[in-house]
Amino acid sequence: IEGLSSEELLGNLALKKGHTFDITRMRKDMKMLEAAAGDLGYAYAKVSPQMHKNPEQGTINLQYIIQPGSKVTINDVLISGNDITKDRVIRRYVYLAPGDMFSTTDLEDSKGALSRTGFFDKVDIQSERVTDTTINLLVQVKEASTGTISAGGGYGSYEGLMVNASVSDKNIFGSGINSTLGFELSKISQNYNLGFVNPKVWDSMYSLGINFYKKDYEYIDYTQNELGANINVGRQFFRHLYASVGVGYVDNDSNYDDDYIFDPLNPLATFYDDQYSKVSFFAGVNFDNTDDYYNPRKGYIAGLNLEYSQMSGDMDPENILRGYTRFDDFTKVTARAGAFYGLNDWLDYDLILRVKARYANIISQKDEYMPIAERLFMGGIGSVRGYDPYSISPEVLGNRIGGTEQASGTIEASIPLS
């Protein structure tokens, strides 16, 4: 086929010279060759293997015969199964339009993009031959329950009894806009949240998000009370790369827990007594080519985010005695990466291998006082299992004061339940 390089295709084969013959690898190679032809417009290319045996040497010569057929273009894109989601919202994520040359990669990327929205329980895209050189794409979706009015409760070993209620919809009125209004209460926390995100403003490549929240959380040694808001604007670059910028404001009031033993002779006695406000500027770049929103079985995620924060507030007299004259402005760098691999082809069982890594670093701008609430703590299911949340921290005279750099890695094998 013109446009296909034999050398490149040979380099991508799973079954190569010298390998023990494996029918699973051969089938994988056949799919790869059909996909390579499909990227050139040959939607109905067929690959047939021919084997020439040499019984005396115990070897075979394996030859793949590609029957490309005709190149085809897209006649129309027909959408079905969407009772709520508007057609134009679905078309945003379909990378093939009428008049385009067929491409296997575009077809697979469209399935992945629709699945990552979280709007659908099932996505299927099939081709329907119209003529020898044109096809229709049949986009069939099964909508998920994206809108919920919920009230519930639970129990956790750290948070105790929990109750929550919310009104949320990832796809309000079928517009693709994500909106949330809710609260969550437990023995140690009170959270309230109101926000919305439009991932495709006016069907463009730009996104807009606004969020208001109030958070009261009782850590091991102190309670943090936050009232904040943020707004961000993002843009999609290429198919899997996203960038965003934003600004946020937080008013913080931290106080000792009731069982905290206050020692006026301890030079760190007021470390958990911070009242300040913070204005932050955000910038981030994220990559996501996974195949599903809830249970990705293949693909990668990666992200790099920067936060520059300017602090203001009344400095506690004890901190002034320690030589601090102001709250410290800082830059926070966070990075994350993850890889997902479904093991069904190897084990004939729906088991997903996940490898994740996270890193964060806080860079001081003035070498002044940095509030404990802005520092880094680890522990708990979100970072290091087997430890109480926020219990892993540098300590000074028995006080957990948080760190300025952290890293964690996780290897998981998960079984989807539904």
N, C-alpha and C positions, 0 to 999 in steps of 0.2 A: 504494500500500500504506500503510495506516495506520501511522504511526510512522516513515516515511521522508520526509525533507525534500528536496524537489526542489532547493532552493537549495544545500543542503549537498552533494548528489550532483553537481550541476553543477560545484561548486567543486573536486571531487575527480577530475573526468574528465581523462584524459591527452590526449584529442582535443577541443580547444575551438574556439570561434568564431574564424575567421581562420587556423587552422592548415591546412597542406597535408594532404590526406587521407592517412592511413597505416593500412593494415589491421592491422598489429601493435598499434598503439595502440587501434584499435577493439576488438580481441579482449581487450586488457587491460581496457578499460572494461566490457565485457560480464562479465568475471570479477568485477570490483569490484562491479557492480550485483547479480550473483547472490549474492556474499558478503554484501552489505548486507542483502538479503532473508533470507539464511540465518541471520543473527544475530537475526532476529525469529522464527525457528522454521520458516521456509519452506525445508525441506531440498531440495525439488525445484523451486525457482523456475527459470524459463527466461527468457532475455533474447533478443529477436529484433530485429535492426536493420532499419529501413526507410529507404531513401534516395530522396529526391525531387530529381531532377536539374534544373538550369537550364543547358542547353547554351550559351545565348547569353552568360551571365555566367561560365561555367566554374565554377559552384559547386553544392553539394548541401546540402540540409537533411537532417540525420541524426536520426532518431527511434528511441529505444529503447523497445520494448514489453515490459513485464515481466508474465509470466504466473506468479503466485506459487504456485498450487496451494493445498493445505491446510497449516496449521500441524501440526507433528508433535512428539511427545514420544518419549523413549527408553524402549523396552520392556525391553531387556536389553543388557548388554555382554558379548560372547563373545570369549574370548582363545584364540589358537592359536599353535603354533610354539615355545612355551616348554617345552623339555624339562628345563631346570635352574631357570630363574628362576621363583619362586613367583608365582601369580596375584596375590596381595595386593601384591607388590612392583610389578607392572605397573599395578595399579589406582591406586596412589599418584599416578601421573603422568597419569591419564586424568581430564580435568576434566568429563566428562559421565557421569552415573550414571542408573540406572533411575528414571523419573519426571521427569527434567529436560526442559525445553524444548530442542529442538535449537538449536545455535549453531555457525555456521561458524568463528568465532574460537576457540571452545572446542575444536573439532575440530583446527584447525591448531596451537593451543598444545599440545594433547596429543601430537601427532606430534613437535613440537619438543622437548618435555620428555622423551619417551622416547628420542629420538635423542641428546640431550645427556648421557644417563647413560653412554654408551659400552658398554652391555650388549649392543647389537644391531647387526648389520650392516645390517639393513633393517627399517623400520617402515612399515606400511600400515594405514590405518583406513578401512573402507568401510561404507556404510549398506545395510541389507537391509530392504526394506519388509515390514511385518507386516500392517498395515491401512492405510487411508487416512490415519490420524492417528497411527500408531505405527511406529517402526522399531527394528531391532536394530543395534548397532554391532559390526562384526567387526574386532577388533584382531588383526592378523597380524604376527608378529615372526619374524625370523631371528636367532638368537642368535650373538653374536660369541664368539671365544675369549678370554674375560676372564681365565682362570686360566693361568698359565705357570710352568713350572719351566725355567729357562734358564741356560745357561752360554755365554759368548761372548767375543769379543775384537775388537780393531780397532786402528787406528793413526791418530793425529792429529798434525799438524805441531807442535802445542804440547805435547800430553800424551804423545806417543810411543806406545809399545805399551800397550794397555789390555786388561784382562781383567775379566770380571764374572760374577756368578752371583746368581740371585735366585729366590725363591718368592713369587709375588704373585697376587692375584686381586681384580679390581674388584668382583666379585659372588660372594663366597665362599658356597658351598652354595646359591646362588640367593637369598640373603638381602638382597642390595643393599649389603652391607658390603664396604668396600675394605680389604684387608690386604696388607702388604708386609714381607718379610724378605730382605735382600740386601746385597751388598757390591760395590765397584768399586775396582780397583787400576790404577794407571798409574805412569809415571815420576815424576809430580809430585803424585799424590793417592792417598789411601786413604779410602774412604767406607764406612760401615756404617750400616744403617738398619733400624729395626723400628717399625712403626706400623699403626694401623687407623683408619678413619673410618666411622662409621655416619651416613649422610645423613638418615635418617628413623627416629629412635629410637622404637620401639614404634608405628611408622606415624604418628608425629606430625609437626609442622612443625619439630621441633628436631633438631639434629645434634650429634654428639659425636666429637671426634678426639683421639687420643693418639699421640705420636711420641717415640721415643728414637733418638739418632744420635751417631756419632763421625766427625769429619771432620779429616783431615790434608791440607792443600793447600799446595803450594809456589808462592808468587807469585814475581814477578820478583826481589824483593829479600829476601823473608823467607818463613818457613814458619809457617802458622797451624795449631795443634792445638786442636780444640774437642771437648768432650763436653757434650751437652745433652739436654734433654727439654722438651716442651711439651704442654699440654692446652688445648683450646678447645671452646666450646659455641656453637652457632649457631642461628639461626631464620630460616625463610623468611617474608617478608612479600610479599603479593600474589603474582604468578606468577613474576616475574623478579628480585625484589629479595631479597637475603640479607644478614643482619647476624650478626656473631660477636664474642665476647669470649674472651680466653684469658690464660694465664700461662705463662711459660717460664723455664728456668734454663740458663745456659751457664757452663762453666768453660773459660777460654781460656789457652793458653800459646803465645806467639809467640816465634820465635827467628830469628836471622840465617841466611841461606842460606850454604852452604859457600863460595861464591865471592864473598860480600859482603866488601868491603874495609873493615875497621874502622879508623877514624881517631879515636883518643882526643882529638884536638884539635878535632874537629868537634863543635859544640854540639848537633848532632842525632844524635850517634853511637848513642844508645840508643833511637831512635824505634821500632825494630823488636823490642824486647826487652820485651814486656809480659806480665805474669802477673796475671790478675784473674778475678773471677767477676761474673756479671750476672744480675739478676732483672728480667724484662720483663713488662709488662702490655700486652695487645693489644686493639684494637677495630677493626672494619672493616665497611664496607658495600660490597656488590658487586652489579652488575647484569649479567644475561646473558640475552639472548633469541635467541641464535643457533640455527640449525636442525640442527647436528650437532656431535658431540664432537670428531672428528678433522679433518674438512674442512668447516667452516661456509661456506656459500655465501650466506647472508644473515643480517643481524642485527648487534647491537652488544654490546660488553662495556665495562664501566666499573667502576672500583673506587677507593675511598679508604680507606687503612689508617693507623692510628696505633699507634706503639709508644713506651711510656714505660719507660725502663730506669734502674735503680739499680745503680751500679757499686761494687765494693769490691775491695781488693787492696793488696799492699805496694808503695808507691811507690819507684821506683828512685832512688838518691841523686842521679844526674845530673839527673833531673827536678825534684827538690827544689831543686837549685842554680839551676834555671831559674825558680824562683818558684812551682812547682806543689806543692800540699800533698795532693792527693787526685785520684782518677779522677773524671771529670766525668759526672754524671747528664745524660741527654739525652732529647729527644723526637724521634722520627723520623716524618716524614709522607711517605707514598708515594701516588702517584696513577697510574692507567693508564686508557687508553681505546683502543678498537679498533673498526673498522667493516669488514664483509665484504660483498662484492658479487660474485655469480657473473655472468660475462659471456656465458654460453651463449646467452641469448636474442639478444644482439647479434652474436656472432661465430660462432654454431653450433659452439662449441668449449668444452670444460670448462676454462676459465681463471678463476681467482679473484683478484679485486683485494682487497688488504688494506691498510688504513691504520692504523698503530699509533702511540701516543705514551706516553711514561713521564716521570714527574717524581718527584724525591725531595729532601727537605730535612731536615737534622739541626739541631735547635735546642738550643743549649747551655743548661743550667740553672744551672751554677755558674761558667762561664768558667774551668774547671780543665782538667786534661790529659785529652784524648780519645784512646784507643788507636787506632793505625793500622787495626787490624782492624775497627773500627766505622765507619770513614770510607768515603767513596764513591769508586769507581774505575770507569772505563769502558774500552771496547775489546772486540773480539771479536764473534762472531756474535750474542750476546745483546743487544748494545747498538749498537756502531758497527763495521760490517764493515770489513775491510782493516787493522785494527790488532790487535796482540797483545792477548790478554785482560788486562785490568787495567793496560794501559800508559798510558792517558790519565789524567793526574793532575797536580795542582800539584806543583812540585819546589822544594826548598830545598837549595842546595849539592849538587845532584845526587841528592838523595833524594826518591823519590816518597812524599808524605805524605798523599795522598788529599784529597778535598774534602768540603764540607758541603752542596753543592747540585748537582744534575745534572738534565739534561733531554735527551731524545732522541726522534727521530721516524723512522718507517720507512714507506716505500711499497713494496709487494711485488706481483708478479704470480706466482702459483704454479699449478703443474699437478699435480693429484692423480695419483699413480702407481698407487694401488690403493685 
